[in-house]
Amino acid sequence: MNVPNSPIPSFETAVAEGFPRNPDYNNGNQEGFGYFQATQKNGRRWSTARAFLDPARRRPNLRVETEALATRVLFDGQRAIGVAYVQRGEAPEARCSGEVILSAGAVKSPHLLELSGIGNPEILQSAGIPVRHELRGVGENYRDHYAPRMNWRVTVPITLNEQTRGVALAKEIVKYYVQRRGVLSLAAALVHGFVRTRPELEVPDVQFLFSHASYSDPQVRALDRAPGMTVTLYQCRPESTGSIHVNSPDPAAAPAIRPNYLADELDRRTLVAGMKIARRIVNNKALDRYRAFEMNPGDRCQTDDELLAFARQYGHTAYHVVGTCKMGHDPRAVVDDELRVHGAASLRVVDASIMPRMTSGNTCPVAVERLIVDDAPDRGPKSRPVMDEGPDRRHRCRGSAPPADPPAGGLADQRRRSRRADPWRDRLALGGSTRDPGGARRDRPRSLLSGGGSFLGGQKRKAAATASASVSVLSVKEWPSLLGAVGRAPAHT
């Protein structure tokens, strides 16, 4: 769905500065400004869990365990046979006759591999973990969007800062529960922009997010009391790479995250150029009646070095981590083009960690990880890359909402392209079915096992499940707390 219009005409101001309009940035041409498309249904954020897991929860072949923390993958030799986890003081195991599928995200999936003894031998030994299989790329190639936020004081009380306090907030609460509309239904930003910072570029290299709200501390995210607006920006495809590695054999211990933001000179130049464009747009005369003054970085930052110093000090993760179990066949690759872990049997990784490079926009689980999951089963010697951008695949990563009423059959039934049996898709399915050689339909047990607390649509959920045929480890956006626990590594080397 498209989000409501912003009360501050930042979109129109960008157009006045010569940037093109773009009402649909998922149409194959990303460049330009417009209003965001949001993954929502009935005024609520619609996550992959709501769209696909919830409809399958009543199935007899799916069992969900709560308050469970995955600790390691179980092996028989080099073959994965299940997952160990802790739950309410006990240490049960989920064993399977099929495959173990890690879908715990770009932070937890490499962490679980290392806890299981798969990774760089030197790192594993330093953490006190026995080496089962040498795979030096585990936890490397950490990529993320690094986002400084620039904000301005606004002259009129039309922003979220004052609409989310006191009597105004009470009215918005009533509006939301009656109409499922209003400020409580809004996304983090209303206006998007994709811009080329250099004319010789073929595609945009910076994304802007405009919000009619402001806060001084991105860690706390407490809105200011006075009216304000914010422009968040990040480089679409950063070159800087970091790492995430196990610190301890204790599965509950936070891993060491070293983002290495802005290590590459191109990243630094691009971010500074984007900040200058943001100023140019906000300083357009069309915003004179709304703009009071620039709060951050403010008049004190004028030179490139000053803007870069501000970005280093006040920039923050966009929570778009990818690449830590990257796909490929080079020495640093963790999975092959069918997402099978190199050197381990019956073990796959199916989440954003397998992406070798960053996408040129939000790595939303509803979009990107559905693309990975849906395309993974079709992998084969003659099939196209998982991240193929051909026109017949483009709709897979659209930012619009999923179907209003997902079929009861779940992911496998919804995405099945033919009657031909596809065992790889069945292994991915949430309570999917398969067909025997005679064509008879038969259900197979499925499972989900969480790597820890997951935040889905603003509510914290800890979910796990076990079954006999296959075990999947699933965790969505649990890692922001981990990043906060270990702090930020230096922004440059």
N, C-alpha and C positions, 0 to 999 in steps of 0.2 A: 504494500500500500504506500501511497505518497503521504508525506507528513504535511501538517497544516502550514500555511504561509507564516513567515516571520513578521512580527510587528515592526521590525527595523529593516528597511529595504536594502539589505546588504547584497542580495542577488542583483537587484536593479543597478546598484552602484557599481558592481563589477562589470556589468554590461556597459555602463556609461564610460568605464575606463578602457573600453575596447575589447574586452574578452567576450567570447561568444556565449549565447544561451545554449543550454543543453538540458532539455526536460527529461531525457532518459540516458543516463550514463552507462546503461547496460545494452545499448543498441549497437555496439561495435565501435563507436566513436566516443571516447571518454572525455575529450577536451571540452571545457566550458563550465558554466555555472548554472545551478538550478536547485530544486528542492530534493532532499533525500528521499529515497525509497526505504521503507522500514519493514522488518520482519515482525509484523504484528497481526493479531487477530482479536477482534472485540476489545480494542484498547489495551491489550496486554502484549508484552514481548512474547513471540512464539518461537521457542527454542526447538532444537532437534528432539529433545526429550519429550516435549509436549506434542510435537507433530508425529513422532514415530514410536517412541517408547510407551507413552501413556496408553495409546489405543491397543497395545499388545499386553498390557499388564494382567489382564484376566485370562490369558491363554494358559492352558494346563502344561504346556511345554516350556514355560518361562517361570523361574523362581527368583524372586528378588530378596536379597538379604540387606539389611540396613546396618549402619554404623560399622562398616567393614573397611579395612585398609589393606590393600594389596602389598605384600612384602617381597615376593620374588616369584619367578617362573620356575616350575618344577620340571626336571628333566630325567629322562631315562637315556643315558649316554648323551648323544647330541640331539635327541628328539624331545620336544616340549610335550609334556603330558598333563599339565595343569597349572594351577596358581595357588600359592599359599597366601593366607591373609589372617589378620587378627580381628577379632570381633568380641567385644564385651569381655575382655580378659582371657579369651580362649584363642587357640591357633588352629582353626580348621583348614582343610585343603579342598580345592575343587579340581577334580581330575576329569579328563576327557579322553575319548577315543578318536576325536577328530583333530582340530587345530586350536592353538591358543592365539588369540588376536588381541594385540595391545592397541587400544584407542584412548589412551590416557592423556593425550596432548603432548605438545612439544617440550614440556618440562618434565612431566611424570613418566612418559614412555622411555626416554633414555635413562632416567633415574632407575626405573624398574629393571631395565636391561643390565645396568651396572650392578645393582643389588643382586642380580642373578649370576654375576660373574662373566658377563659379556661386555667387552670394552677394551680400553687401552690397558695392558698389563701393569704398566708403571702406576697408573692412577688407581687401579683396583688394589694393588698391593699396598700402596700408601694409605688406603682407607681400611686395610685389614680384611679385604674380601678375596677369597680364593678365585683364581682365574679359571674359568670354564672354557672360554673361547675368545681368542684375540680378535677384536674388531675395533680398530683404532678410531674410526669415525664416530663412534657413539658419543653423543653429547657435544660434538664439534659442529661447525657451520651454523651456530646460533645466529639467527637474523631476526630483527624486530624493527618496527617503525618507531623512531625517536621523535617525540612531539613537544616542542616548546609551545607555550601558550602566551599570546599577547592579548591584553585586555584594556578596555577603555571605560571611563566613567560616562554614563548616559544622562542627559539632561531631563528626560521625562520618565515618569514611573510606569513603564510598560514592559519591564523585564521580569524574568523569573525570580530575581532577587527579592522583590517586594510582593510578588504574587504567591509566594510560598511561605508567608508568615501571617500569623494572627487570623483576623476575620477573613481575609482574602483566601488563606489556605483552607479554612473551614468551608468556604463556598466551593472551592475547587474539589474538595473531598466529596461533597454532596453531588456535584456535577459528574464526577467520575463514576460514582456508584449508580447514578441514575442513567447517565447517557454514555458512559465509557469514553468520555471526551475530556478535553481540558489539559492543563499543564501536567497532570499526573500521567497522562497517556503519551507524552512527548518523548522523542528520542533524545540522545545527548546533544545532537546538533540538528538544525533544520535545513541549513543551506550548505551545499557542497560546491567545491570548485576544483577542477583539474587543469593545471597550467603548465606550459613549457617555460622554463626559466631562461632558455636560450633559443633563439629562432631557428637554429640549425637542427634542433631535435625533431624527430619524427612524431614522438608521442609525449604526453605530459610527464613531467618528472616530479611534480609536487602536488599534493592534495591539501585543500583547505576545508575546514569545518567551522561554520559560523554559528554561534550560540548567543541568544539574547539573555545572557547570564554571565556572572563572573565570580571567581573565587581566587584568593591570593595564594593559597597553598594547595597544589595538586595532590598532595598526599592526603590531606584532610578532606578536601572538596566541600567545605562549608561555604555556602553562598554569602556574598557580601550583603550588607544591609541596604546600602545605597544602590541605585540602578546601575547596571553595567552590562557590557557585552564582551565576548571573547572570540578571537580567531585562533584556532589550533591548526598547526600545519606540520606535515612531515614529508620527507622525501619518499617517493613511491617505491623505488627499488634501491635501497641502500647497499653499498658495497662492503661496509664494515661487517665483520663477523666476530662472534664471541664464542662462549662455551658454557655448558652446564655439566657439572660432574658431581658424583657422589662424594660426600665428606666423611661418611661413617657407615659401618654396616647396619646401623640402626635405621630402619625404614622410616621412622617418624622424624629423623633429623633432616633439616632442610638441606638441599644440595647447594653447592657453590655456584652461583650464577655470575658470570662475567660477561656482560653484554658487549663491552668494547665499543660503545656508541661513538660515532664521529671519528673513528680511527683513520678512515680514508679521506684524503684531501678532497675528492669529488663530493663526498657527503657534506663536508664542511662548507664548501662553496655553494652547493645547491641549497642548503638550509638557509644560509644568509641571504641568498637571492630571493628565496621564498618570503622571508621576513620583510624584505624591502617591498615586495609586491603587496603583501598584506597591508603595510602602511599606506601605500599608494591608493589602494581601494578605499580604506576607511577614511582617508583624508580627502576623498572626493567631495566636492561641494554639495552633492546630493545628501550627504549625511551631516551637514552643518547643524541642522536643527536638533539632531540626536546626540552628536558627539560633543562631550565636554572637554576631556583631555585624555591623553594616553597614560595609563597607570604603569603598565609593564610592557616592554622594558623602560619606557619613559624617555624624556628628552636627554637623559644622561648617556644614552646609548645611540651613537650616530655612526661611528666608523664600523667597518666590517669586523675588526677585532673585538670591538665592544659588543656588537650583536652576537658574535660567536661565543663570547664569554658568558653572556646572558643565557644563551641556549644551553651551554654546558652546565651552568649552575641550576637552571630552573626547568630544563626539559625533563620529560618523563616518558616512560614506556606507554605505548598505545595498546599493550596487551595483544600484540599480533605476532607472537613468536612462532617461527617455523624453522625447519631445516636440520634439526638435531638428530634425526635418523634418516638422513637424506637418501633418496633413491638414485641408483646408478650402478656402474660397474668399475669405478675407479677405486684406488686404495682407501679412500675416505668414505665410500658409500656403505650404508648400513643395510639397505634392502635392495632387491633387484626390481625389475620393471613389473613384477607381479606382487610386489610388496612383501616378499618372503625375506626373512633375515638371512643374510649371507652366512653359510656355514652351520645353520641350525635348521633342523627339520620340524615341520608342523608348527612354525611360529611366524606370524606376520605382524607388521605394524601398519595400521590403517588410520591415520590422522594427519594433521598438518605438519608433523615432524618430518614426513617423508618428502616434503617439497624442497627440491634443491635450491630454489631461489624464491625471493619474495614476490607475491602478487602486487600489482600496481594499484592497490586499494585495500579496503578492509578485508581481513581474513576471517570473515564471519563464519562460525561453525555451521550455520544453517546453509550457507552458500558453498564455501570451499570444501568442508569436510563431507557434505553430501556429494559434491563432485568427485572427491577421492573415493568414497565408498561406492558410488554408483558406477564409476568407470573401472575400478579395480578388477571386478570380475571379468571384464572383457579383454583383459590383458592377454597378449599372445604374441608369437613371433612376428605376425604381420599387422598387428593392431597399432593404433596411433598412441603417442605419449599420453600419460594420464592428464597432463596439463594442456592438452590440445586446445587450441583456440579457434578451431574451424567453425563455420556458421552453424553446422548441425549440432554442435556441442555447446554453443554459447548460452543457450537458455538454461543450462545446468547451473551456472553460477550467477544467475540473476539475483539482484538484491531485493526483489519483491517478495511478498509473503508466500509461504507454501499454500497449497490448496486448502480452502476453508475447511473441508471435511476429508482428511486423509482416509483412504480406503482402509477398512478394518483389517485387511490382510497385511498391513505394515509395509516395511521397505521393500521386501522381496516381491510381494504381490503387486505393489504400486509400480515398481520399475521393471518388472519382467517384460522383456521385449519379444519373446517368442515362447512357444510351448516346449522348446528343446530344453532338456534338463541342463542346468548350469551349477555344478557342485560348488564352485567358488562363491557364486552369489548366495547360495543356500547357507554357506558357512557364515556369511555376513548378515543374514537376515535376522530380524527380531521375530522369532517364532515362525520362520518361514517353512516352506514345504518343498519337497522334492518329488520326483517321479521315478519309479523303478523302470527297468528296461521294458516292462510290459505296458507302461503308461499309467499304472495306478498311482494315485496320489498318496503320499504318506508323510506325516508330520515328523519333524526331527526336533529334539530339544535344543534350545538356545540358552545363552546366558550372558549376563553382564556383571562385571566385577569392578567396582569403583576403586581407583587408586587413592581415594580420600574424599574430603568434603568437596562437593560441587556446588557452584552457584548457577542456578538455572532460573532465569527470569526474575532475579532479585531474591529468590528464596533459597536458603542453604539446604541442600539435600545431600545425604550420604547414602549411596545405594550400592548394593552388591548382589550378585546372583550366582547360583551354581547350577550346572546341569551336566548330563553325562556325555553328550556328543561333542560339544565345543565350549570353550570358555573364552569370553571377551572381557578385557579389562577396559573400563570406560570411566573417564573423568573429564568433565567440561569446566574449564576456567577455575581450577582449584589453585592455580599457582600464583595469583596476585599476592596472597599472604606470604608465600615463600619468598617472593622477590622483596617484599617489605622486611622479611626477617633477616635476609642476608645483606641488604643494603645495595647500593649501586657501586659498581666498580668504576675506576677512573675512566673518563670518557675518551681518553686517547692513550696510545702506547708511547 
